[in-house]
Amino acid sequence: MNQDELKQAVALAALETIRPKLERESIIGIGTGSTANCFIDALAQVKQLFDGAVASSEASAERLKSHGIPVYDLNSVNEIQFYIDGADESNERLELIKGGGGALTREKIVAAVADQFICIADESKLVPLLGTFPLPVEVIPMARSYVARELVKLGGDPVYRSGFVTDNGNLILDVHNLQINVATTLEEQINNITGVVTNGLFAVRPANLLLLGTQQGVKEYRN
């Protein structure tokens, strides 16, 4: 199978995982990116089984609406049963790097609210050590240069994502060459830099389940 077929396979596997547990009042959190898009398209098949969704980006919200799936503001929702999203990297502890699409802050917020975080990815995303993929950091615009200098002190090589603005109106620094030995510690260190909104390490709140598309079928990794 090619990469697109692997993404389709894990999207369908995620649908089959949550389908027996859906209730009419269920709210589902939806991530952002090509793999999440595959899941949105699959989810449309069972839209009568749940109430609606909370989206982590404007793009995902529009795709959900195009399928006739109601989209709610997170502030109007008390509980999210499942959050389904892709990842740029995952280790076997289900600590992730996310944010290649720039939606990391909203993704992290929705993941924090969800009872269960199901990550869906193809086999290229599973790595022994996080950090080959540059770590996205969302930054308040006026703090960009200061935050970049602080990231250099942590051993990284931050690169401004030119021409990109997040849905929150902020900027992204993509940090190359970081040594991510203890992901939870680094996540907290970066988040403590004044001017950082959040970073793309999902280690303090990792995934509960990773569905990994491989040439041998979909494999499950549980936290």
N, C-alpha and C positions, 0 to 999 in steps of 0.2 A: 504493500500500500504506500502511496505517496503521502506527503505531510497533510494535505487537505483531507484525504480519506481517514487518516489517523484522528484528525480533529473531529470529523463527523462521527467516528466510532466512539470517542470518549463523550461527546455530547449526548449521544443516544444512551450510553451507559449511565450517565448522570441522570437522565430522564427516568430510566428504569429504576434507579436507586431511590429517587424521591417519590415516584408515582404512587406506590402503595400507601405512602404516609401523608399524602395531600388531603386537605379538608377544605370545605367550601370557604372557610374564613382564612385560609392560609395566605400569607404574604411571602413572596420569594424575592430575595435579593439577587440582582443580576449585575455581573461585571462588565468589562469593556474589552474589546479586541476581537480578533478573528475567531478564536475558539469560543468565546462567549457568544458571538454572533451565531455560530452553529447551534449552540444550545438554545438561544432565543427562537430560532427557526423550528427546532424540534419541540420546544415547549408549546408552541402554537397548537400542536396536535391535541393537547389536553387542557386547553385554557378554560374549559367548562368545569374543571375539577378544583380550581382555586380562585381566590378573590382577585389577586392582582400582584403587582411587582413594584419594587423600589429599584431604580436604576442608578448606577455609579457614574453615569455620564449622560450628557445630552444626546449623544449619538445612540447609545443603547436605549434611551427612553423613546427616541423616535422609531427605532426598529421594533420595539415592543408595541407601540401604538399602531404601527403599520399592520400588525397581526391582530389588532383588536384586543390587546391585553391591557387592562387598566394600569396606569402608572401613578403611584402615590408619592407624595412628598414624605420624606422620612419623619418629619416632625408630626405627621398625622398618624403614624403607625406605632403601636405599642410593642410589637414583637415581629421578628422575621424568623421564619422556621428554618429556611435554608438560604445560604449565599453560595452561588455558583459562579466561578470565575477562572480564568486561565492564569498563567504565570510565565515570567521570562526565565526563571530558574527555580528549581526546588532541590533540596537535599533530602536524604532519607528520613530526617526528623520532621519533614514537611514545613521547614522554614523556607520562605520564599523571597525572591526578588520580583517585584512587580513595578509597573509604572512606565513601561516602554511606550505605552499609548498616552501617557500623561495624566491618567485619571487616578493616580495613587491615593490622593487624599480622600476622595469620596469612596474609593474602594475600601480603604482602611476603616472609614467610619461605618460603612454598611457591614463589613466583616465583624466589627466590634459588637454590633447589635445582634447579629445572627446567632441562633442556637447552634447551627452546624455550618461549617465552611467546607465546601467541597471544591477542590481544585481540579481542573481538567486540563490536561496537557499532553503533548506528544513526547515520545521517548527522548528526543533531543534535549528536553528541558531538565532532565534529571542529572544532577552533577554531584561529585563527591564533596566539593567545596564551593560555596557561593562566591561570586565575584568576577567571573569571566565576563558576564553581562554587566555593563556599567550601571551603577546604582543611581536611580533618579532621586533627586531631592527637590521638593517644591519649596520655592523661596519667595518671600515678599520682595517686590521689585527693588525697593530702595536698599535692601540688604544684600543684594546679589554679590557685590565685590567682597564685602566683609565675610559673608558665609563661605565664599570660595577660598579665602585665605585660611579660615578655620578648618576647612576640609583638607587643605594641603597639610596642615599640622597633624591631621589624623592619618597621613600617608597616601591620600588620594590625589588624583589629577582631575579636577573638575573642569568640565567643558560646558559652556553655555549653549543651551538648545536654541539656536538662533531662529527667530521668526515664529516661535511657538508660545502660545499663552494658554494656560489651563482654563477649564470651565469656571474656576474661582478667580480668574484675572491675575494669576501669578505666573512666575517663570520657573523653568526647570534647569537645574545643573545636573548633568550626567557625570558621575564620578567613576573614573577609570582607575585600575591598578590598586584597588583596595584589598587588603588582606583581611578577610572576614573569617576569623577563627572562632570568635564567640559572637554570634549574630545578635543575640539579645542585648549584649553590652554595647555593641556598636550602634544598634538602632537607637538606644536611649541616649548615647553620647551625641549623635547627630541631631536628634530631636531637641536636645538641650541648648543647641546653638541659637542665639537670639536671631530671629529673622527666618528661621526654618519653620515651615508649616508642618511638614512631615517628610519622612523619607520612605523609599520603596522596600525596605526590609520588613517582612511580615514574619517576625520571630517571636516577639512578645505574645502575639496572637497568631500562631501558625494555623495551617489548615488542619481540619480534623480527618479528612479523607482526601487522598490523591488518587485520581483515576488517570492512569498513564496509558496512552495508546502506543502499542508496540506491534511489531510484525507478527508476534505470537498471540495477539489479542490484547484486550484491555486488562491491565494489572492493577490491583488495589494495594495501596499503602495506607495504613491507619496510624494515627497518632495516639 
